[in-house]
Amino acid sequence: MRIIRKAELADILGISIQTIWRMTKRGELPPKRQISKGCVGWLEDDIIKFLKSRPIADGDLDSKRENSEAKPSYSSNTD
């Protein structure tokens, strides 16, 4: 099991750290884990499951956003 920190997660997902923050706030990412007092990260297995749950993109993504279904939501519980 491996912990992925915020900067690496942003790199893996191809998004900014600000977008990581927004997605976390909206409950769109798996819950982060407290590593130490000022340090959090995500379990690699949770991120892999998250990526596999995402729809396969094909064609025009902008038109798909307008007609998209609800995305899976993850609990913000930090157990």
PyMOL commands that set and color helices and strands:
alter all, ss='L'
color gray80, all
select helices_A, chain A and resi 6-13+17-25+44-53+61-66
alter helices_A, ss='H'
color red, helices_A
select strands_A, chain A and resi 3-4+33-36+39-43
alter strands_A, ss='S'
color yellow, strands_A
deselect
rebuild
show_as cartoon
